[in-house]
Amino acid sequence: MKELSKTKSTVRLRKVEDRKEWYLYIESYPVFVAGKKQPQRVREYLNRTVATVEWDKKRTARTEKDGSKTYKPKRDDNGIIMCRSEKDKQACLYADGVRKLRQREYDNADLYSDTETAQAEQKERSQQNFIQYFDTAAKKRHANSSESIIVNWKRTYELLKLFAGDTLPFSKIDNRFAEDFRLFLLSAPCGGNKSGTISQNTAATYFSIFKAALKQAFVDGYLTIDLSAKIKGIQEQETRREFLTVEELNTLAATPCEYKDLKRAALFSALTGLRHCDIQKMQWKEIQIDGDQARLNFTQKKNKRR
């Protein structure tokens, strides 16, 4: 059960220094302020003074060094300070009205439920800048990744800024925004000194990165819905791969090369279709000999195909 702070707001008086009048003000205590360890006493002056206060001679407020005393004001059954003049009575009624408002505010703050607090925090997160979040997430997530991955995230960030500007609140990101960005990528300009638009496969890579950022934002609580699971990606196109004919391979094999290991690796790559990075990580146990035939039982690094 939530503990209440029990803040109480009271109308009080303070003597005006140069005349026989008293300022009206609201004093609230205890008030817990963010960043302060101890409860605070908050005073709110109302720009009202009274001069005909009725004092309760049975209730001493202060005794001075010379023996003189000041007294607390009389209050009616509703706690309102009593005065003789009609003008001062109206001022005290006004002060009590403000007091009631402040008391209600403090009471409501105490009764603010955990659910409402969470909603308020979520609303604040929804106003944060996704562009800045994307940049921070890219640096944090791929600090030790390969150069190509870092470049792809950076280029996606640049295109996102080109499309949405420097500021994009999380609250503005929905299915429609994702679809519009998807269409933008399909005709987005190439980076650097290149002209024309990026390929469909490059657009597919960038959009996958955008979806990964949305997924992380959902995990981090900036989005209440996992949009990455609801939006479709960009279909990659089959690429045409060049290959050497048997005649060309024979010519390559017959061509002298100063570095024998490099030549053997190049021929091995051409005959098996393996990338250089895959050849580097191969182990002897992945090569099976069956009679006169050699068979590779190997999982490629990039697409996980065997």
Residue, then its C-alpha position, 0 to 999 in steps of 0.5 A: m500500500k502506498e504511503l501518504s505524505k500527509t501534506k497539510s496546507t494552512v492559511r497563515l499571517r505575516k506582519v508587514e514591517d512598516r504598518k499594522e497589517w498582515y500578509l496572507y499566505i499559504e504554508s504547506y508542509p511536509v512537501f517532498v521535492a525531487g533532489k531534496k532529502q528532507p521535506q520542505r516547507v512551501r510558502e505561497y503569498l497571495n498578494r492580500t493583506v488584512a488589518t482587522v484580525e481578531w486575536d485569540k488572547k488564550r493562544t500565544a504565538r510568540t513571547e518576545k525578550d521584553g515580555s511582550k506577546t503576540y497571539k494566534p488569530k481566531r478561526d471559525d468552525n471552518g478554520i477561516i481566520m476571523c476579521r472585523s471588516e468585510k473587506d478583510k473577511q473576503a480576503c480571508l475567504y479568498a485565501d481559504g479557497v486557494r488553500k483548498l485548491r492546494q490541499r486537493e493538489y497534494d492529496n491527489a498527488d498522494l493518491y496518484s496510482d502506480t499505473e498512472t505514474a507508469q503512464a506518465e513516464q511512458k508519455e515522457r518516453s514517447q516524446q524522446n527523439f528516435i533519431q538520437y536514440f537510433d544513433t546511440a543504439a548503433k554505437k552501443r550495439h555495434a561498437n565491436s562489429s565489422e566495418s561493413i555493419i557499422v557503415n550500413w547502420k550509419r547510412t541507415y541513420e543518414l537516410l532516416k534523418l533525410f526522410a524524417g529530419d533531425t527530430l522524430p518523437f517516438s509517438k510519431i512512429d507507427n505502421r504508416f510511418a514505417e511504410d512511408f520510410r519503406l517506400f522512401l528507401l526503394s528510391a533513396p539516393c546513393g551515398g558519397n559521390k555515387s549517383g542514382t538510387i540504391s539497389q533493392n537489396t541495399a534498401a532491404t538491408y537498411f530497412s532490416i536495420f530500421k526494424a532492428a532499431l524498432k525492436q530494441a526501442f520496444v525492449d527498452g520501453y520507448l514503444t508500447i507495441d512491437l512494430s518490428a513484428k507487424i511491418k513487412g520487410i523489403q523482398e531481396q532480389e536474386t542476384r546474378r553471380e558471375f562464374l568462370t567457365v572450365e576453359e577459363l579455370n584451365t587458363l587460370a590454373a596454367t597462369p604462373c603466379e609468384y605466390k603459390d598458396l594464393k593461387r591454390a586458394a583462388l582455385f579452391s575458392a573457384l571450384t568450391g564456391l566458398r568465400h575467403c572468410d569461409i576457407q579461413k575457418m575450415q577444419w580438416k574434419e569438415i572434409q570427408i573422403d569417399g573413395d575418389q571423391a572429396r566432400l565438404n560438410f561445411t556451414q557458410k559463415k554469411n547465409k548459414r547454408r551447408 
